[in-house]
Amino acid sequence: MLELQKDFPNAKILLLGIFPRGATAADPARATLAEINKIISKLDDGNKVHYLDIGLKFLDADGSLSKDIMSDALHPTTKGYENLG
């Protein structure tokens, strides 16, 4: 990120949280990703770097990932991206 700021000093950077992985809320990857997102969220300086976690938009009410949203529990489908709007 520092390299981007050096090369593009006037740029605004939108840093997205890592999307959820695994079909259920109990998947061990979810806890790991939550920790990583917590760490990278601290890069938000309120000025040039802004952190945004949109992962919840992909999840059902029970925290699961529907196959309609992420067929492989990793990559958003067309419908998954449409949920962002």
mmCIF file as gemmi writes it, N, C-alpha and C atoms, coordinates in Angstrom:
data_model
loop_
_atom_site.group_PDB
_atom_site.id
_atom_site.type_symbol
_atom_site.label_atom_id
_atom_site.label_alt_id
_atom_site.label_comp_id
_atom_site.label_asym_id
_atom_site.label_entity_id
_atom_site.label_seq_id
_atom_site.pdbx_PDB_ins_code
_atom_site.Cartn_x
_atom_site.Cartn_y
_atom_site.Cartn_z
_atom_site.occupancy
_atom_site.B_iso_or_equiv
_atom_site.pdbx_formal_charge
_atom_site.auth_seq_id
_atom_site.auth_asym_id
_atom_site.pdbx_PDB_model_num
ATOM 1 N N . MET Axp A 1 ? 0.827 -1.179 0 1 0 ? 1 A 1
ATOM 2 C CA . MET Axp A 1 ? 0 0 0 1 0 ? 1 A 1
ATOM 3 C C . MET Axp A 1 ? 0.879 1.253 0 1 0 ? 1 A 1
ATOM 4 N N . LEU Axp A 2 ? 1.985 1.199 0.707 1 0 ? 2 A 1
ATOM 5 C CA . LEU Axp A 2 ? 2.879 2.346 0.724 1 0 ? 2 A 1
ATOM 6 C C . LEU Axp A 2 ? 3.416 2.646 -0.669 1 0 ? 2 A 1
ATOM 7 N N . GLU Axp A 3 ? 3.639 1.605 -1.445 1 0 ? 3 A 1
ATOM 8 C CA . GLU Axp A 3 ? 4.118 1.792 -2.822 1 0 ? 3 A 1
ATOM 9 C C . GLU Axp A 3 ? 3.063 2.529 -3.651 1 0 ? 3 A 1
ATOM 10 N N . LEU Axp A 4 ? 1.805 2.164 -3.485 1 0 ? 4 A 1
ATOM 11 C CA . LEU Axp A 4 ? 0.729 2.866 -4.189 1 0 ? 4 A 1
ATOM 12 C C . LEU Axp A 4 ? 0.688 4.332 -3.8 1 0 ? 4 A 1
ATOM 13 N N . GLN Axp A 5 ? 0.821 4.589 -2.515 1 0 ? 5 A 1
ATOM 14 C CA . GLN Axp A 5 ? 0.775 5.975 -2.052 1 0 ? 5 A 1
ATOM 15 C C . GLN Axp A 5 ? 1.973 6.769 -2.579 1 0 ? 5 A 1
ATOM 16 N N . LYS Axp A 6 ? 3.112 6.095 -2.704 1 0 ? 6 A 1
ATOM 17 C CA . LYS Axp A 6 ? 4.299 6.765 -3.237 1 0 ? 6 A 1
ATOM 18 C C . LYS Axp A 6 ? 4.105 7.093 -4.719 1 0 ? 6 A 1
ATOM 19 N N . ASP Axp A 7 ? 3.584 6.127 -5.474 1 0 ? 7 A 1
ATOM 20 C CA . ASP Axp A 7 ? 3.412 6.318 -6.912 1 0 ? 7 A 1
ATOM 21 C C . ASP Axp A 7 ? 2.229 7.213 -7.256 1 0 ? 7 A 1
ATOM 22 N N . PHE Axp A 8 ? 1.202 7.204 -6.412 1 0 ? 8 A 1
ATOM 23 C CA . PHE Axp A 8 ? -0.022 7.976 -6.656 1 0 ? 8 A 1
ATOM 24 C C . PHE Axp A 8 ? -0.388 8.748 -5.392 1 0 ? 8 A 1
ATOM 25 N N . PRO Axp A 9 ? 0.346 9.794 -5.071 1 0 ? 9 A 1
ATOM 26 C CA . PRO Axp A 9 ? 0.167 10.483 -3.786 1 0 ? 9 A 1
ATOM 27 C C . PRO Axp A 9 ? -1.219 11.092 -3.571 1 0 ? 9 A 1
ATOM 28 N N . ASN Axp A 10 ? -1.957 11.372 -4.62 1 0 ? 10 A 1
ATOM 29 C CA . ASN Axp A 10 ? -3.286 11.973 -4.458 1 0 ? 10 A 1
ATOM 30 C C . ASN Axp A 10 ? -4.424 10.962 -4.533 1 0 ? 10 A 1
ATOM 31 N N . ALA Axp A 11 ? -4.069 9.694 -4.704 1 0 ? 11 A 1
ATOM 32 C CA . ALA Axp A 11 ? -5.091 8.65 -4.849 1 0 ? 11 A 1
ATOM 33 C C . ALA Axp A 11 ? -5.773 8.357 -3.52 1 0 ? 11 A 1
ATOM 34 N N . LYS Axp A 12 ? -7.041 8.008 -3.606 1 0 ? 12 A 1
ATOM 35 C CA . LYS Axp A 12 ? -7.79 7.488 -2.468 1 0 ? 12 A 1
ATOM 36 C C . LYS Axp A 12 ? -7.832 5.974 -2.649 1 0 ? 12 A 1
ATOM 37 N N . ILE Axp A 13 ? -7.591 5.242 -1.593 1 0 ? 13 A 1
ATOM 38 C CA . ILE Axp A 13 ? -7.538 3.789 -1.655 1 0 ? 13 A 1
ATOM 39 C C . ILE Axp A 13 ? -8.704 3.215 -0.862 1 0 ? 13 A 1
ATOM 40 N N . LEU Axp A 14 ? -9.476 2.346 -1.5 1 0 ? 14 A 1
ATOM 41 C CA . LEU Axp A 14 ? -10.552 1.63 -0.831 1 0 ? 14 A 1
ATOM 42 C C . LEU Axp A 14 ? -10.066 0.203 -0.615 1 0 ? 14 A 1
ATOM 43 N N . LEU Axp A 15 ? -9.855 -0.137 0.632 1 0 ? 15 A 1
ATOM 44 C CA . LEU Axp A 15 ? -9.354 -1.451 1.014 1 0 ? 15 A 1
ATOM 45 C C . LEU Axp A 15 ? -10.533 -2.281 1.505 1 0 ? 15 A 1
ATOM 46 N N . LEU Axp A 16 ? -10.888 -3.313 0.746 1 0 ? 16 A 1
ATOM 47 C CA . LEU Axp A 16 ? -12.018 -4.163 1.121 1 0 ? 16 A 1
ATOM 48 C C . LEU Axp A 16 ? -11.559 -5.294 2.024 1 0 ? 16 A 1
ATOM 49 N N . GLY Axp A 17 ? -12.417 -5.627 2.987 1 0 ? 17 A 1
ATOM 50 C CA . GLY Axp A 17 ? -12.173 -6.793 3.818 1 0 ? 17 A 1
ATOM 51 C C . GLY Axp A 17 ? -12.234 -8.048 2.968 1 0 ? 17 A 1
ATOM 52 N N . ILE Axp A 18 ? -11.585 -9.091 3.43 1 0 ? 18 A 1
ATOM 53 C CA . ILE Axp A 18 ? -11.601 -10.361 2.711 1 0 ? 18 A 1
ATOM 54 C C . ILE Axp A 18 ? -12.996 -10.957 2.825 1 0 ? 18 A 1
ATOM 55 N N . PHE Axp A 19 ? -13.537 -11.405 1.709 1 0 ? 19 A 1
ATOM 56 C CA . PHE Axp A 19 ? -14.878 -11.991 1.68 1 0 ? 19 A 1
ATOM 57 C C . PHE Axp A 19 ? -14.92 -13.263 2.523 1 0 ? 19 A 1
ATOM 58 N N . PRO Axp A 20 ? -16.099 -13.602 3.051 1 0 ? 20 A 1
ATOM 59 C CA . PRO Axp A 20 ? -16.223 -14.829 3.846 1 0 ? 20 A 1
ATOM 60 C C . PRO Axp A 20 ? -15.902 -16.071 3.015 1 0 ? 20 A 1
ATOM 61 N N . ARG Axp A 21 ? -15.41 -17.087 3.693 1 0 ? 21 A 1
ATOM 62 C CA . ARG Axp A 21 ? -15.085 -18.378 3.077 1 0 ? 21 A 1
ATOM 63 C C . ARG Axp A 21 ? -15.813 -19.46 3.863 1 0 ? 21 A 1
ATOM 64 N N . GLY Axp A 22 ? -16.022 -20.582 3.24 1 0 ? 22 A 1
ATOM 65 C CA . GLY Axp A 22 ? -16.644 -21.714 3.913 1 0 ? 22 A 1
ATOM 66 C C . GLY Axp A 22 ? -18.152 -21.59 3.935 1 0 ? 22 A 1
ATOM 67 N N . ALA Axp A 23 ? -18.823 -22.723 3.849 1 0 ? 23 A 1
ATOM 68 C CA . ALA Axp A 23 ? -20.277 -22.736 3.708 1 0 ? 23 A 1
ATOM 69 C C . ALA Axp A 23 ? -21.033 -22.297 4.955 1 0 ? 23 A 1
ATOM 70 N N . THR Axp A 24 ? -20.439 -22.504 6.146 1 0 ? 24 A 1
ATOM 71 C CA . THR Axp A 24 ? -21.163 -22.189 7.378 1 0 ? 24 A 1
ATOM 72 C C . THR Axp A 24 ? -20.373 -21.237 8.26 1 0 ? 24 A 1
ATOM 73 N N . ALA Axp A 25 ? -21.078 -20.655 9.222 1 0 ? 25 A 1
ATOM 74 C CA . ALA Axp A 25 ? -20.443 -19.734 10.166 1 0 ? 25 A 1
ATOM 75 C C . ALA Axp A 25 ? -19.41 -20.453 11.034 1 0 ? 25 A 1
ATOM 76 N N . ALA Axp A 26 ? -19.538 -21.772 11.177 1 0 ? 26 A 1
ATOM 77 C CA . ALA Axp A 26 ? -18.621 -22.549 12.009 1 0 ? 26 A 1
ATOM 78 C C . ALA Axp A 26 ? -17.321 -22.909 11.289 1 0 ? 26 A 1
ATOM 79 N N . ASP Axp A 27 ? -17.227 -22.615 10.012 1 0 ? 27 A 1
ATOM 80 C CA . ASP Axp A 27 ? -16.013 -22.949 9.258 1 0 ? 27 A 1
ATOM 81 C C . ASP Axp A 27 ? -14.817 -22.25 9.915 1 0 ? 27 A 1
ATOM 82 N N . PRO Axp A 28 ? -13.739 -22.972 10.185 1 0 ? 28 A 1
ATOM 83 C CA . PRO Axp A 28 ? -12.569 -22.377 10.85 1 0 ? 28 A 1
ATOM 84 C C . PRO Axp A 28 ? -11.959 -21.196 10.095 1 0 ? 28 A 1
ATOM 85 N N . ALA Axp A 29 ? -12.117 -21.175 8.792 1 0 ? 29 A 1
ATOM 86 C CA . ALA Axp A 29 ? -11.563 -20.063 8.01 1 0 ? 29 A 1
ATOM 87 C C . ALA Axp A 29 ? -12.217 -18.742 8.393 1 0 ? 29 A 1
ATOM 88 N N . ARG Axp A 30 ? -13.45 -18.771 8.843 1 0 ? 30 A 1
ATOM 89 C CA . ARG Axp A 30 ? -14.157 -17.535 9.202 1 0 ? 30 A 1
ATOM 90 C C . ARG Axp A 30 ? -13.451 -16.796 10.334 1 0 ? 30 A 1
ATOM 91 N N . ALA Axp A 31 ? -13.002 -17.52 11.348 1 0 ? 31 A 1
ATOM 92 C CA . ALA Axp A 31 ? -12.309 -16.882 12.475 1 0 ? 31 A 1
ATOM 93 C C . ALA Axp A 31 ? -10.98 -16.293 12.019 1 0 ? 31 A 1
ATOM 94 N N . THR Axp A 32 ? -10.272 -17.018 11.169 1 0 ? 32 A 1
ATOM 95 C CA . THR Axp A 32 ? -8.995 -16.524 10.642 1 0 ? 32 A 1
ATOM 96 C C . THR Axp A 32 ? -9.205 -15.244 9.842 1 0 ? 32 A 1
ATOM 97 N N . LEU Axp A 33 ? -10.206 -15.251 8.977 1 0 ? 33 A 1
ATOM 98 C CA . LEU Axp A 33 ? -10.475 -14.067 8.153 1 0 ? 33 A 1
ATOM 99 C C . LEU Axp A 33 ? -10.924 -12.892 8.998 1 0 ? 33 A 1
ATOM 100 N N . ALA Axp A 34 ? -11.671 -13.149 10.052 1 0 ? 34 A 1
ATOM 101 C CA . ALA Axp A 34 ? -12.092 -12.067 10.946 1 0 ? 34 A 1
ATOM 102 C C . ALA Axp A 34 ? -10.874 -11.406 11.59 1 0 ? 34 A 1
ATOM 103 N N . GLU Axp A 35 ? -9.892 -12.202 11.974 1 0 ? 35 A 1
ATOM 104 C CA . GLU Axp A 35 ? -8.665 -11.653 12.567 1 0 ? 35 A 1
ATOM 105 C C . GLU Axp A 35 ? -7.876 -10.844 11.535 1 0 ? 35 A 1
ATOM 106 N N . ILE Axp A 36 ? -7.775 -11.372 10.32 1 0 ? 36 A 1
ATOM 107 C CA . ILE Axp A 36 ? -7.054 -10.653 9.265 1 0 ? 36 A 1
ATOM 108 C C . ILE Axp A 36 ? -7.758 -9.331 8.97 1 0 ? 36 A 1
ATOM 109 N N . ASN Axp A 37 ? -9.085 -9.366 8.835 1 0 ? 37 A 1
ATOM 110 C CA . ASN Axp A 37 ? -9.829 -8.134 8.561 1 0 ? 37 A 1
ATOM 111 C C . ASN Axp A 37 ? -9.668 -7.122 9.687 1 0 ? 37 A 1
ATOM 112 N N . LYS Axp A 38 ? -9.6 -7.61 10.916 1 0 ? 38 A 1
ATOM 113 C CA . LYS Axp A 38 ? -9.386 -6.71 12.055 1 0 ? 38 A 1
ATOM 114 C C . LYS Axp A 38 ? -8.034 -5.996 11.929 1 0 ? 38 A 1
ATOM 115 N N . ILE Axp A 39 ? -7.03 -6.747 11.507 1 0 ? 39 A 1
ATOM 116 C CA . ILE Axp A 39 ? -5.686 -6.174 11.342 1 0 ? 39 A 1
ATOM 117 C C . ILE Axp A 39 ? -5.661 -5.164 10.202 1 0 ? 39 A 1
ATOM 118 N N . ILE Axp A 40 ? -6.187 -5.552 9.038 1 0 ? 40 A 1
ATOM 119 C CA . ILE Axp A 40 ? -6.095 -4.63 7.895 1 0 ? 40 A 1
ATOM 120 C C . ILE Axp A 40 ? -7.02 -3.427 8.044 1 0 ? 40 A 1
ATOM 121 N N . SER Axp A 41 ? -8.05 -3.555 8.866 1 0 ? 41 A 1
ATOM 122 C CA . SER Axp A 41 ? -8.943 -2.405 9.074 1 0 ? 41 A 1
ATOM 123 C C . SER Axp A 41 ? -8.201 -1.238 9.725 1 0 ? 41 A 1
ATOM 124 N N . LYS Axp A 42 ? -7.128 -1.536 10.416 1 0 ? 42 A 1
ATOM 125 C CA . LYS Axp A 42 ? -6.337 -0.491 11.078 1 0 ? 42 A 1
ATOM 126 C C . LYS Axp A 42 ? -5.549 0.359 10.09 1 0 ? 42 A 1
ATOM 127 N N . LEU Axp A 43 ? -5.503 -0.078 8.826 1 0 ? 43 A 1
ATOM 128 C CA . LEU Axp A 43 ? -4.824 0.722 7.796 1 0 ? 43 A 1
ATOM 129 C C . LEU Axp A 43 ? -5.672 1.917 7.36 1 0 ? 43 A 1
ATOM 130 N N . ASP Axp A 44 ? -6.941 1.913 7.737 1 0 ? 44 A 1
ATOM 131 C CA . ASP Axp A 44 ? -7.849 3.031 7.419 1 0 ? 44 A 1
ATOM 132 C C . ASP Axp A 44 ? -7.365 4.254 8.179 1 0 ? 44 A 1
ATOM 133 N N . ASP Axp A 45 ? -6.972 5.275 7.424 1 0 ? 45 A 1
ATOM 134 C CA . ASP Axp A 45 ? -6.485 6.49 8.076 1 0 ? 45 A 1
ATOM 135 C C . ASP Axp A 45 ? -7.519 7.614 8.063 1 0 ? 45 A 1
ATOM 136 N N . GLY Axp A 46 ? -8.717 7.331 7.54 1 0 ? 46 A 1
ATOM 137 C CA . GLY Axp A 46 ? -9.768 8.335 7.508 1 0 ? 46 A 1
ATOM 138 C C . GLY Axp A 46 ? -9.526 9.451 6.508 1 0 ? 46 A 1
ATOM 139 N N . ASN Axp A 47 ? -8.48 9.339 5.745 1 0 ? 47 A 1
ATOM 140 C CA . ASN Axp A 47 ? -8.133 10.385 4.79 1 0 ? 47 A 1
ATOM 141 C C . ASN Axp A 47 ? -7.93 9.8 3.395 1 0 ? 47 A 1
ATOM 142 N N . LYS Axp A 48 ? -6.838 9.096 3.217 1 0 ? 48 A 1
ATOM 143 C CA . LYS Axp A 48 ? -6.529 8.552 1.894 1 0 ? 48 A 1
ATOM 144 C C . LYS Axp A 48 ? -6.806 7.063 1.79 1 0 ? 48 A 1
ATOM 145 N N . VAL Axp A 49 ? -6.798 6.365 2.904 1 0 ? 49 A 1
ATOM 146 C CA . VAL Axp A 49 ? -7.067 4.927 2.908 1 0 ? 49 A 1
ATOM 147 C C . VAL Axp A 49 ? -8.352 4.696 3.693 1 0 ? 49 A 1
ATOM 148 N N . HIS Axp A 50 ? -9.294 4.002 3.048 1 0 ? 50 A 1
ATOM 149 C CA . HIS Axp A 50 ? -10.589 3.718 3.669 1 0 ? 50 A 1
ATOM 150 C C . HIS Axp A 50 ? -10.835 2.219 3.614 1 0 ? 50 A 1
ATOM 151 N N . TYR Axp A 51 ? -11.169 1.641 4.76 1 0 ? 51 A 1
ATOM 152 C CA . TYR Axp A 51 ? -11.448 0.211 4.862 1 0 ? 51 A 1
ATOM 153 C C . TYR Axp A 51 ? -12.952 0.001 4.84 1 0 ? 51 A 1
ATOM 154 N N . LEU Axp A 52 ? -13.401 -1.033 4.111 1 0 ? 52 A 1
ATOM 155 C CA . LEU Axp A 52 ? -14.818 -1.367 4.051 1 0 ? 52 A 1
ATOM 156 C C . LEU Axp A 52 ? -14.955 -2.885 4.007 1 0 ? 52 A 1
ATOM 157 N N . ASP Axp A 53 ? -15.739 -3.425 4.929 1 0 ? 53 A 1
ATOM 158 C CA . ASP Axp A 53 ? -15.997 -4.863 4.949 1 0 ? 53 A 1
ATOM 159 C C . ASP Axp A 53 ? -17.42 -5.094 4.466 1 0 ? 53 A 1
ATOM 160 N N . ILE Axp A 54 ? -17.563 -5.671 3.29 1 0 ? 54 A 1
ATOM 161 C CA . ILE Axp A 54 ? -18.887 -5.928 2.71 1 0 ? 54 A 1
ATOM 162 C C . ILE Axp A 54 ? -19.268 -7.396 2.809 1 0 ? 54 A 1
ATOM 163 N N . GLY Axp A 55 ? -18.491 -8.182 3.547 1 0 ? 55 A 1
ATOM 164 C CA . GLY Axp A 55 ? -18.694 -9.618 3.637 1 0 ? 55 A 1
ATOM 165 C C . GLY Axp A 55 ? -20.071 -10.034 4.111 1 0 ? 55 A 1
ATOM 166 N N . LEU Axp A 56 ? -20.67 -9.271 5.02 1 0 ? 56 A 1
ATOM 167 C CA . LEU Axp A 56 ? -21.984 -9.638 5.544 1 0 ? 56 A 1
ATOM 168 C C . LEU Axp A 56 ? -23.063 -9.633 4.467 1 0 ? 56 A 1
ATOM 169 N N . LYS Axp A 57 ? -22.864 -8.875 3.416 1 0 ? 57 A 1
ATOM 170 C CA . LYS Axp A 57 ? -23.853 -8.811 2.338 1 0 ? 57 A 1
ATOM 171 C C . LYS Axp A 57 ? -23.979 -10.137 1.595 1 0 ? 57 A 1
ATOM 172 N N . PHE Axp A 58 ? -22.978 -10.991 1.728 1 0 ? 58 A 1
ATOM 173 C CA . PHE Axp A 58 ? -23.004 -12.292 1.064 1 0 ? 58 A 1
ATOM 174 C C . PHE Axp A 58 ? -23.65 -13.381 1.917 1 0 ? 58 A 1
ATOM 175 N N . LEU Axp A 59 ? -23.813 -13.136 3.212 1 0 ? 59 A 1
ATOM 176 C CA . LEU Axp A 59 ? -24.255 -14.173 4.141 1 0 ? 59 A 1
ATOM 177 C C . LEU Axp A 59 ? -25.76 -14.184 4.342 1 0 ? 59 A 1
ATOM 178 N N . ASP Axp A 60 ? -26.289 -15.389 4.57 1 0 ? 60 A 1
ATOM 179 C CA . ASP Axp A 60 ? -27.683 -15.532 4.978 1 0 ? 60 A 1
ATOM 180 C C . ASP Axp A 60 ? -27.795 -15.129 6.446 1 0 ? 60 A 1
ATOM 181 N N . ALA Axp A 61 ? -29.014 -15.049 6.959 1 0 ? 61 A 1
ATOM 182 C CA . ALA Axp A 61 ? -29.252 -14.625 8.342 1 0 ? 61 A 1
ATOM 183 C C . ALA Axp A 61 ? -28.526 -15.519 9.349 1 0 ? 61 A 1
ATOM 184 N N . ASP Axp A 62 ? -28.356 -16.8 9.026 1 0 ? 62 A 1
ATOM 185 C CA . ASP Axp A 62 ? -27.684 -17.717 9.954 1 0 ? 62 A 1
ATOM 186 C C . ASP Axp A 62 ? -26.166 -17.749 9.751 1 0 ? 62 A 1
ATOM 187 N N . GLY Axp A 63 ? -25.658 -16.88 8.891 1 0 ? 63 A 1
ATOM 188 C CA . GLY Axp A 63 ? -24.224 -16.813 8.653 1 0 ? 63 A 1
ATOM 189 C C . GLY Axp A 63 ? -23.705 -17.76 7.594 1 0 ? 63 A 1
ATOM 190 N N . SER Axp A 64 ? -24.594 -18.474 6.935 1 0 ? 64 A 1
ATOM 191 C CA . SER Axp A 64 ? -24.156 -19.417 5.905 1 0 ? 64 A 1
ATOM 192 C C . SER Axp A 64 ? -24.03 -18.715 4.554 1 0 ? 64 A 1
ATOM 193 N N . LEU Axp A 65 ? -23.267 -19.346 3.681 1 0 ? 65 A 1
ATOM 194 C CA . LEU Axp A 65 ? -23.101 -18.872 2.31 1 0 ? 65 A 1
ATOM 195 C C . LEU Axp A 65 ? -23.958 -19.742 1.4 1 0 ? 65 A 1
ATOM 196 N N . SER Axp A 66 ? -24.952 -19.16 0.802 1 0 ? 66 A 1
ATOM 197 C CA . SER Axp A 66 ? -25.814 -19.882 -0.122 1 0 ? 66 A 1
ATOM 198 C C . SER Axp A 66 ? -25.043 -20.204 -1.395 1 0 ? 66 A 1
ATOM 199 N N . LYS Axp A 67 ? -25.327 -21.363 -1.983 1 0 ? 67 A 1
ATOM 200 C CA . LYS Axp A 67 ? -24.693 -21.727 -3.255 1 0 ? 67 A 1
ATOM 201 C C . LYS Axp A 67 ? -25.096 -20.756 -4.366 1 0 ? 67 A 1
ATOM 202 N N . ASP Axp A 68 ? -26.242 -20.095 -4.205 1 0 ? 68 A 1
ATOM 203 C CA . ASP Axp A 68 ? -26.661 -19.081 -5.178 1 0 ? 68 A 1
ATOM 204 C C . ASP Axp A 68 ? -25.758 -17.852 -5.125 1 0 ? 68 A 1
ATOM 205 N N . ILE Axp A 69 ? -25.2 -17.598 -3.963 1 0 ? 69 A 1
ATOM 206 C CA . ILE Axp A 69 ? -24.363 -16.419 -3.749 1 0 ? 69 A 1
ATOM 207 C C . ILE Axp A 69 ? -22.888 -16.715 -4.014 1 0 ? 69 A 1
ATOM 208 N N . MET Axp A 70 ? -22.416 -17.852 -3.5 1 0 ? 70 A 1
ATOM 209 C CA . MET Axp A 70 ? -21.041 -18.309 -3.722 1 0 ? 70 A 1
ATOM 210 C C . MET Axp A 70 ? -21.098 -19.815 -3.929 1 0 ? 70 A 1
ATOM 211 N N . SER Axp A 71 ? -21.156 -20.248 -5.157 1 0 ? 71 A 1
ATOM 212 C CA . SER Axp A 71 ? -21.374 -21.665 -5.462 1 0 ? 71 A 1
ATOM 213 C C . SER Axp A 71 ? -20.292 -22.567 -4.882 1 0 ? 71 A 1
ATOM 214 N N . ASP Axp A 72 ? -19.074 -22.057 -4.76 1 0 ? 72 A 1
ATOM 215 C CA . ASP Axp A 72 ? -17.967 -22.851 -4.22 1 0 ? 72 A 1
ATOM 216 C C . ASP Axp A 72 ? -17.557 -22.392 -2.818 1 0 ? 72 A 1
ATOM 217 N N . ALA Axp A 73 ? -18.404 -21.548 -2.203 1 0 ? 73 A 1
ATOM 218 C CA . ALA Axp A 73 ? -18.133 -20.991 -0.864 1 0 ? 73 A 1
ATOM 219 C C . ALA Axp A 73 ? -16.85 -20.16 -0.85 1 0 ? 73 A 1
ATOM 220 N N . LEU Axp A 74 ? -16.51 -19.607 -2.004 1 0 ? 74 A 1
ATOM 221 C CA . LEU Axp A 74 ? -15.296 -18.803 -2.112 1 0 ? 74 A 1
ATOM 222 C C . LEU Axp A 74 ? -15.458 -17.631 -3.078 1 0 ? 74 A 1
ATOM 223 N N . HIS Axp A 75 ? -15.984 -17.896 -4.272 1 0 ? 75 A 1
ATOM 224 C CA . HIS Axp A 75 ? -16.095 -16.869 -5.305 1 0 ? 75 A 1
ATOM 225 C C . HIS Axp A 75 ? -17.555 -16.451 -5.485 1 0 ? 75 A 1
ATOM 226 N N . PRO Axp A 76 ? -17.851 -15.156 -5.426 1 0 ? 76 A 1
ATOM 227 C CA . PRO Axp A 76 ? -19.231 -14.702 -5.637 1 0 ? 76 A 1
ATOM 228 C C . PRO Axp A 76 ? -19.727 -15.032 -7.045 1 0 ? 76 A 1
ATOM 229 N N . THR Axp A 77 ? -20.972 -15.416 -7.114 1 0 ? 77 A 1
ATOM 230 C CA . THR Axp A 77 ? -21.642 -15.63 -8.39 1 0 ? 77 A 1
ATOM 231 C C . THR Axp A 77 ? -22.185 -14.277 -8.864 1 0 ? 77 A 1
ATOM 232 N N . THR Axp A 78 ? -22.802 -14.273 -10.027 1 0 ? 78 A 1
ATOM 233 C CA . THR Axp A 78 ? -23.451 -13.057 -10.505 1 0 ? 78 A 1
ATOM 234 C C . THR Axp A 78 ? -24.466 -12.564 -9.485 1 0 ? 78 A 1
ATOM 235 N N . LYS Axp A 79 ? -25.259 -13.493 -8.952 1 0 ? 79 A 1
ATOM 236 C CA . LYS Axp A 79 ? -26.256 -13.12 -7.938 1 0 ? 79 A 1
ATOM 237 C C . LYS Axp A 79 ? -25.57 -12.565 -6.687 1 0 ? 79 A 1
ATOM 238 N N . GLY Axp A 80 ? -24.423 -13.119 -6.334 1 0 ? 80 A 1
ATOM 239 C CA . GLY Axp A 80 ? -23.669 -12.612 -5.177 1 0 ? 80 A 1
ATOM 240 C C . GLY Axp A 80 ? -23.267 -11.165 -5.354 1 0 ? 80 A 1
ATOM 241 N N . TYR Axp A 81 ? -22.785 -10.825 -6.53 1 0 ? 81 A 1
ATOM 242 C CA . TYR Axp A 81 ? -22.419 -9.441 -6.797 1 0 ? 81 A 1
ATOM 243 C C . TYR Axp A 81 ? -23.652 -8.538 -6.852 1 0 ? 81 A 1
ATOM 244 N N . GLU Axp A 82 ? -24.776 -9.072 -7.326 1 0 ? 82 A 1
ATOM 245 C CA . GLU Axp A 82 ? -26.002 -8.281 -7.365 1 0 ? 82 A 1
ATOM 246 C C . GLU Axp A 82 ? -26.485 -7.942 -5.956 1 0 ? 82 A 1
ATOM 247 N N . ASN Axp A 83 ? -26.191 -8.784 -4.985 1 0 ? 83 A 1
ATOM 248 C CA . ASN Axp A 83 ? -26.568 -8.532 -3.577 1 0 ? 83 A 1
ATOM 249 C C . ASN Axp A 83 ? -25.891 -7.297 -3.009 1 0 ? 83 A 1
ATOM 250 N N . LEU Axp A 84 ? -24.808 -6.875 -3.63 1 0 ? 84 A 1
ATOM 251 C CA . LEU Axp A 84 ? -24.068 -5.726 -3.117 1 0 ? 84 A 1
ATOM 252 C C . LEU Axp A 84 ? -24.786 -4.416 -3.376 1 0 ? 84 A 1
ATOM 253 N N . GLY Axp A 85 ? -25.684 -4.412 -4.349 1 0 ? 85 A 1
ATOM 254 C CA . GLY Axp A 85 ? -26.349 -3.179 -4.739 1 0 ? 85 A 1
ATOM 255 C C . GLY Axp A 85 ? -27.471 -2.782 -3.909 1 0 ? 85 A 1
